[in-house]
Amino acid sequence: MRRGELLALKWDRVDLNNKTITINKRVVKATLGTDRYLQNGTKNTKERRIAISDDLYRTSSNIKKYNKWKKKQTSMTIRI
């Protein structure tokens, strides 16, 4: 996975059931200056899928579970 593709990765592109990641976007540097922007497509413009290792699967699953738990905890917080 290329750096720009990793920076553009969102959870909806991670399929934990099938242990795959779909790559279809990337972050690229603007021609002038230091700005970066999101671009559809990969370097060769083709969407592709890569397999997730068992270690990455476990880590991703734990992160996703934690995020759900944290969101639930935050929504139960009473704001004054």
TIRO-2110 file (N, C-alpha, C; in Angstrom, 1 decimal):
// TIRO-2110
0.9, -1.2, 0.0, N, 1, A
0.0, 0.0, 0.0, CA, 1, A
0.9, 1.2, 0.0, C, 1, A
0.6, 2.1, -0.9, N, 2, A
1.4, 3.4, -1.0, CA, 2, A
1.0, 4.4, 0.1, C, 2, A
1.9, 5.2, 0.5, N, 3, A
1.6, 6.2, 1.6, CA, 3, A
0.4, 7.0, 1.3, C, 3, A
0.2, 7.6, 0.1, N, 4, A
-0.9, 8.4, -0.2, CA, 4, A
-2.3, 7.6, -0.1, C, 4, A
-2.2, 6.3, -0.4, N, 5, A
-3.4, 5.5, -0.3, CA, 5, A
-3.7, 5.2, 1.1, C, 5, A
-2.7, 5.0, 1.9, N, 6, A
-2.9, 4.8, 3.4, CA, 6, A
-3.5, 6.1, 4.0, C, 6, A
-3.1, 7.2, 3.6, N, 7, A
-3.6, 8.5, 4.2, CA, 7, A
-5.0, 8.7, 3.8, C, 7, A
-5.5, 8.2, 2.7, N, 8, A
-6.8, 8.4, 2.2, CA, 8, A
-7.8, 7.3, 2.7, C, 8, A
-7.3, 6.3, 3.4, N, 9, A
-8.1, 5.2, 3.8, CA, 9, A
-9.1, 5.5, 4.8, C, 9, A
-10.4, 5.1, 4.6, N, 10, A
-11.5, 5.2, 5.5, CA, 10, A
-12.0, 3.9, 5.9, C, 10, A
-12.7, 3.8, 7.1, N, 11, A
-13.2, 2.5, 7.6, CA, 11, A
-14.2, 1.8, 6.6, C, 11, A
-14.9, 2.6, 5.8, N, 12, A
-15.8, 1.9, 4.9, CA, 12, A
-15.1, 1.1, 3.8, C, 12, A
-13.8, 1.3, 3.7, N, 13, A
-13.0, 0.6, 2.7, CA, 13, A
-12.4, -0.7, 3.3, C, 13, A
-12.5, -0.9, 4.6, N, 14, A
-11.9, -2.0, 5.3, CA, 14, A
-13.0, -3.0, 5.5, C, 14, A
-12.9, -4.2, 4.9, N, 15, A
-13.9, -5.3, 5.1, CA, 15, A
-13.3, -6.4, 6.0, C, 15, A
-13.6, -6.3, 7.3, N, 16, A
-13.1, -7.2, 8.2, CA, 16, A
-13.6, -8.6, 8.1, C, 16, A
-14.9, -8.7, 7.5, N, 17, A
-15.5, -10.1, 7.3, CA, 17, A
-14.7, -10.9, 6.3, C, 17, A
-14.2, -10.2, 5.2, N, 18, A
-13.5, -10.9, 4.2, CA, 18, A
-12.0, -10.6, 4.3, C, 18, A
-11.6, -9.9, 5.3, N, 19, A
-10.2, -9.6, 5.5, CA, 19, A
-9.5, -8.9, 4.3, C, 19, A
-10.1, -7.9, 3.8, N, 20, A
-9.6, -7.2, 2.6, CA, 20, A
-9.7, -5.6, 2.8, C, 20, A
-8.9, -4.9, 2.1, N, 21, A
-9.0, -3.5, 2.1, CA, 21, A
-9.1, -3.1, 0.6, C, 21, A
-10.1, -2.2, 0.3, N, 22, A
-10.3, -1.8, -1.1, CA, 22, A
-9.6, -0.4, -1.2, C, 22, A
-8.7, -0.3, -2.2, N, 23, A
-8.0, 0.9, -2.4, CA, 23, A
-8.6, 1.6, -3.6, C, 23, A
-9.1, 2.8, -3.4, N, 24, A
-9.7, 3.6, -4.5, CA, 24, A
-9.5, 5.1, -4.5, C, 24, A
-8.7, 5.5, -3.5, N, 25, A
-8.4, 7.0, -3.4, CA, 25, A
-7.0, 7.1, -2.9, C, 25, A
-6.5, 8.3, -3.1, N, 26, A
-5.1, 8.6, -2.6, CA, 26, A
-5.0, 10.1, -2.3, C, 26, A
-4.1, 10.5, -1.4, N, 27, A
-3.8, 11.8, -1.1, CA, 27, A
-2.5, 12.2, -1.9, C, 27, A
-2.6, 13.3, -2.7, N, 28, A
-1.5, 13.7, -3.5, CA, 28, A
-1.1, 15.1, -3.2, C, 28, A
0.1, 15.5, -3.5, N, 29, A
0.7, 16.8, -3.2, CA, 29, A
0.3, 17.7, -4.4, C, 29, A
-0.1, 18.9, -4.2, N, 30, A
-0.3, 19.9, -5.2, CA, 30, A
0.9, 20.2, -6.0, C, 30, A
0.8, 20.5, -7.3, N, 31, A
1.9, 20.8, -8.1, CA, 31, A
2.7, 22.0, -7.6, C, 31, A
2.1, 23.0, -7.0, N, 32, A
2.8, 24.1, -6.5, CA, 32, A
2.5, 24.2, -5.0, C, 32, A
3.5, 24.5, -4.2, N, 33, A
3.3, 24.6, -2.7, CA, 33, A
3.3, 23.3, -2.0, C, 33, A
2.8, 23.3, -0.8, N, 34, A
2.9, 22.1, 0.0, CA, 34, A
1.5, 21.5, 0.3, C, 34, A
0.4, 22.1, -0.3, N, 35, A
-0.9, 21.6, -0.1, CA, 35, A
-1.1, 20.2, -0.6, C, 35, A
-2.0, 19.4, 0.1, N, 36, A
-2.3, 18.1, -0.3, CA, 36, A
-3.8, 18.0, -0.5, C, 36, A
-4.3, 17.1, -1.4, N, 37, A
-5.7, 17.0, -1.6, CA, 37, A
-6.0, 15.5, -1.9, C, 37, A
-7.3, 15.1, -1.7, N, 38, A
-7.8, 13.8, -2.0, CA, 38, A
-8.1, 13.6, -3.4, C, 38, A
-7.7, 12.5, -4.0, N, 39, A
-7.9, 12.3, -5.4, CA, 39, A
-8.5, 10.9, -5.6, C, 39, A
-9.6, 10.8, -6.4, N, 40, A
-10.1, 9.4, -6.7, CA, 40, A
-9.2, 8.6, -7.6, C, 40, A
-9.1, 7.3, -7.3, N, 41, A
-8.3, 6.5, -8.1, CA, 41, A
-6.9, 6.3, -7.5, C, 41, A
-6.2, 5.2, -7.9, N, 42, A
-4.9, 4.9, -7.4, CA, 42, A
-3.9, 5.5, -8.4, C, 42, A
-2.6, 5.2, -8.2, N, 43, A
-1.6, 5.7, -9.1, CA, 43, A
-1.8, 5.3, -10.5, C, 43, A
-2.3, 4.1, -10.7, N, 44, A
-2.6, 3.6, -12.1, CA, 44, A
-4.1, 3.7, -12.4, C, 44, A
-4.8, 4.4, -11.6, N, 45, A
-6.3, 4.7, -11.7, CA, 45, A
-7.2, 3.4, -11.5, C, 45, A
-6.6, 2.3, -11.2, N, 46, A
-7.5, 1.1, -11.0, CA, 46, A
-7.7, 0.8, -9.5, C, 46, A
-9.0, 0.5, -9.2, N, 47, A
-9.3, 0.1, -7.8, CA, 47, A
-8.7, -1.3, -7.6, C, 47, A
-8.2, -1.5, -6.4, N, 48, A
-7.7, -2.9, -6.1, CA, 48, A
-7.9, -3.3, -4.7, C, 48, A
-7.9, -4.6, -4.4, N, 49, A
-8.1, -5.1, -3.1, CA, 49, A
-6.8, -5.8, -2.6, C, 49, A
-6.5, -5.6, -1.3, N, 50, A
-5.4, -6.2, -0.7, CA, 50, A
-5.8, -7.0, 0.5, C, 50, A
-5.2, -8.1, 0.8, N, 51, A
-5.5, -9.0, 1.9, CA, 51, A
-5.0, -8.3, 3.2, C, 51, A
-5.7, -8.6, 4.3, N, 52, A
-5.3, -8.1, 5.6, CA, 52, A
-4.7, -9.3, 6.3, C, 52, A
-3.5, -9.1, 6.9, N, 53, A
-2.9, -10.2, 7.7, CA, 53, A
-3.7, -10.4, 9.0, C, 53, A
-3.4, -11.6, 9.6, N, 54, A
-4.1, -11.9, 10.9, CA, 54, A
-3.8, -10.9, 11.9, C, 54, A
-2.6, -10.4, 12.0, N, 55, A
-2.2, -9.4, 13.0, CA, 55, A
-3.0, -8.1, 12.8, C, 55, A
-3.0, -7.6, 11.5, N, 56, A
-3.7, -6.4, 11.2, CA, 56, A
-5.2, -6.6, 11.4, C, 56, A
-5.8, -7.8, 11.1, N, 57, A
-7.2, -8.0, 11.4, CA, 57, A
-7.5, -7.9, 12.9, C, 57, A
-6.7, -8.5, 13.7, N, 58, A
-6.9, -8.4, 15.2, CA, 58, A
-6.8, -6.9, 15.7, C, 58, A
-5.8, -6.2, 15.2, N, 59, A
-5.6, -4.8, 15.6, CA, 59, A
-6.8, -4.0, 15.1, C, 59, A
-7.2, -4.1, 13.9, N, 60, A
-8.3, -3.3, 13.3, CA, 60, A
-9.6, -3.6, 14.0, C, 60, A
-9.8, -4.9, 14.3, N, 61, A
-11.1, -5.3, 15.0, CA, 61, A
-11.1, -4.6, 16.4, C, 61, A
-10.0, -4.6, 17.1, N, 62, A
-9.9, -4.0, 18.4, CA, 62, A
-10.1, -2.5, 18.4, C, 62, A
-9.5, -1.9, 17.4, N, 63, A
-9.7, -0.4, 17.2, CA, 63, A
-11.2, -0.1, 16.9, C, 63, A
-11.8, -0.9, 16.0, N, 64, A
-13.2, -0.6, 15.7, CA, 64, A
-14.1, -0.8, 16.9, C, 64, A
-13.8, -1.8, 17.7, N, 65, A
-14.6, -2.1, 18.9, CA, 65, A
-14.4, -0.9, 19.9, C, 65, A
-13.2, -0.5, 20.1, N, 66, A
-12.9, 0.6, 21.0, CA, 66, A
-13.6, 1.9, 20.5, C, 66, A
-13.6, 2.2, 19.2, N, 67, A
-14.3, 3.4, 18.7, CA, 67, A
-15.8, 3.3, 18.9, C, 67, A
-16.4, 2.2, 18.8, N, 68, A
-17.8, 2.0, 19.0, CA, 68, A
-18.1, 2.2, 20.5, C, 68, A
-17.3, 1.7, 21.4, N, 69, A
-17.4, 1.8, 22.8, CA, 69, A
-17.3, 3.3, 23.2, C, 69, A
-16.2, 3.9, 22.7, N, 70, A
-16.0, 5.3, 23.0, CA, 70, A
-17.1, 6.2, 22.6, C, 70, A
-17.7, 5.9, 21.4, N, 71, A
-18.8, 6.7, 20.9, CA, 71, A
-20.0, 6.5, 21.8, C, 71, A
-20.2, 5.3, 22.2, N, 72, A
-21.3, 5.0, 23.1, CA, 72, A
-21.1, 5.8, 24.5, C, 72, A
-19.9, 5.8, 25.0, N, 73, A
-19.6, 6.4, 26.3, CA, 73, A
-19.9, 7.9, 26.1, C, 73, A
-19.4, 8.5, 25.0, N, 74, A
-19.6, 9.9, 24.8, CA, 74, A
-21.0, 10.3, 24.7, C, 74, A
-21.8, 9.5, 24.0, N, 75, A
-23.2, 9.8, 23.8, CA, 75, A
-24.0, 9.7, 25.2, C, 75, A
-23.5, 9.0, 26.1, N, 76, A
-24.1, 8.8, 27.4, CA, 76, A
-23.7, 9.9, 28.4, C, 76, A
-22.7, 10.7, 28.0, N, 77, A
-22.3, 11.8, 28.9, CA, 77, A
-23.3, 12.9, 29.0, C, 77, A
-23.6, 13.4, 30.2, N, 78, A
-24.6, 14.4, 30.4, CA, 78, A
-23.8, 15.8, 30.3, C, 78, A
-24.3, 16.6, 29.4, N, 79, A
-23.7, 17.9, 29.2, CA, 79, A
-24.5, 18.9, 29.9, C, 79, A
-23.9, 19.8, 30.6, N, 80, A
-24.6, 20.9, 31.4, CA, 80, A
-24.3, 22.2, 30.7, C, 80, A
END
